[in-house]
Amino acid sequence: MFTLSLPKVKKALVFLGFIVLLSAILRLYKLGSVPNALEWDEVALGYDAYSVLKTGRDQFGIFLPLTFRSLDDYKPPIYEYLTVPAVAVFGLTPFAVRLPSAVSGISMVLLLFFMARLIFSQFPQIRFHHVKAALIASFLLAVSPWHIQFSRAAFEVNVAATFTVLAVFFFIKGLTNNRYFILSFIFFGIDLFSYHSARVVAPILLLALLIIFNRSLPSKKTVLSHLLIFNLFLIAVIPIISSKDAQIRFRATNIFKPTARYLDEVDLEKVFLEKRLADIKAGFPLAGKIFHNQRLIYTDYETLKKAFQNYLSNYGFEYLFIKGDAPLHHAPDFGLFHVWEFPFLAIGILYLLIKGLNRYSLLLFVWLLIAPIPNAVTREAPHAVRTLLILPVYQLLIAAGLTVVYTLLVIQKSWVYLTFFIILNVLFFLNHSYYLHQYFVHTNYDVAANWKYGREDAVKFTESIKDNYDSVYVSMTVDMPYIFWLFYSQYPPGLYLRQGGTVSGGFADERNRFDKYYFRNFNYREVRGKGNLLLVGTPVDFPPDANVIKTIYNPDDTVALLIAKNQ
Amino acid sequence: MIKRRLLLFLVILFNLIIKFWRLGIIPPLLGDNSLALRFLSAIVSLFFTLLIYLLVRKIYHSSKLSLLSVILFSILPQTVIEGRIVSILVYPPFWIENIPRSVSLFKLISNFFTLISFNMLLFNNTTFYWGGIRDFGVIYLSLLPFFITGVFVFTLQKKITPLILLMIIFLLISMSPKFPENRTVLLSIPLFSLIIAKGILNFWQNKNIHIRFISILLFIFLFYELIQFFHFYTIHYPRQVTDFSDNIVKPF
């Protein structure tokens, strides 16, 4: 391990301070208004935290749950509990709901410096500049489009990523000072309660760490006792994962079930049947039973290929550097990384494979390979949320690449080094300013509808006039409407629970109601003239002659919601 | 020596069966009287296989590597498919269609990364209308670890000519006016075979029990994939060809 002189340490800490400040600005500036609306998971997280704060129970009336049923996706509890103090201080606002994610993102930037310093001091060539390399890694994470995206919205996975880094950091620290091992196992344990994909990644990553660093571990007794601590968390999480209700999440997202295998595609049963019929027609009925047997779905070649395709799609160039995946997961027309980072990523990988292959680089590669595993068996791949636990490996690899190039140039004539430095800076400023423009300007315009824009205005409007009506019907086409109305009206959780609380967080469930609000589909012509109703819906819910009293527009002038009378 | 000759004989025999068995039926002829051209294509493909054997042996002075390369070349999807239809090797007009043209840098980069993506490598062939199977990529999934190892070994040994040639072919394909429909992918298959063969030899030469175990598992999986491929090729592919016969480029 290389030690630094005091002035160098101070200098490094000053740089680190600037980087953390930059990361804080990028994550906290206009946190509550960019993106300009909360999507349904964010409001659900916020209202559950509000409910816990006020009543100690979630929206279903469960006392301090270990898993939140939420929108029937059975969310792990860490994010909700972290949101409670934020809501207590700032109220039930978008800022408060997103704050734990932002703070977690800033913490990860800080933490990465200390972890990267330990890792980079183990590689030849880089070890002489390990502090610089660690600062670069930290800076790259601070300005990372992928990390900023998830630090500026309430995504539980962002907190899970920070816990994963904490766990790995303490594990590496533990290699030189055994006292830290226990913290590593505890954070790996907490990770199991932070996000669904962490429940797959954390145990495998811990196992990989134990195998990779088996020669540097303390005594067997110590490791086993620490594993016992992790197992306590594991034992606590197993009943949750294996419960029938929590399986709903997996059933809805896995690639093995007929309805879930191909999104927007023909039924899997039909696919199998058609293939069997083709085999029979060709005179090979037995082949049909062997190759296209739905009961053998887990060994079916097409399914296996689909799983591998999903997994590998997470390493695609277009996905990472050009397009990203779903609109909520990246800035409009921008990938998850800056394009200029690509050559340095390639250099970093090649350098660590060829010159720097040791246990530490192996850890980075194994981490890189483990993180997308949950996305292999789930549909919608590549997926920036389910694979976020891959961060900050990419930043470490790019930082390694940049440092290697730096070490090669710094020994050349100064003009060579300076030219490279200037070109790199110009590329960074051009690329990053374009990103900032796309994020801070275009997100609120281009993808406002994806962020469920218009719900806040609709709630405020219906709240202001609801007393003039017998009931307010909100159509299910508004997408999970009950939770938006609970959140934006700040409906008292105690009162809500006394009225029955949430019946179901299912996407199409029409049983939820509170106060004058009924969350159900309606046929405008059928309810016309029957009582005094206020109706909220999307354009598909209303005929052209509907008595619309308010139209809420998205920023791009498309219609978000309509509010009408039934008279 | 005798063992190797026997193996080579078996490879040729395998190629004879694969290339000539039910040649006019799988895939079906599309009424364009191309059976003679198909026959010629199969013969040329057979000689192409032998040529690869001789070339690899001449350049790398290794019978093992050359034999393994042709075995792999014989079983890769693209070789089987192109060996049984009117291939680019026997029909010059196909070359003219695929002559590289100037394209914008952005398009070139985008096409290039599409070509080297895992999707093209392992899962999807985009050249259906030009005679490909959509459901299979350039190589089988089980060969990926060997391919990565091969790339790595060639790089470490500083024998990167096959890698450079592969990149040149991909760059030319990226400039094709018909992209992503392009039959010249066939020219990259010998290089893929060579790189994978290098990877397999490197795997197998490692006596570590775990590496051996992984290799055996991968070979078993390869066998399973071959069965799947030939099942698809002989039963389902002909049906696809019939369904889309109007759009398929002829002579087929």
Interface residues (C-beta under 8 A of the other chain):
Chain A: K275 A278 D279 A282 F284 A287 F291 Y301 E302 L304 K305 F308 Q309 L312 S313 Y315 G316 F317 E318 I322 L353 I354
Chain B: S110 F113 T114 S117 F118 N119 L122 F123 D135 L141 F152 T155 L156 Y224 E225 Q228 H231 T234 I235 H236 R239
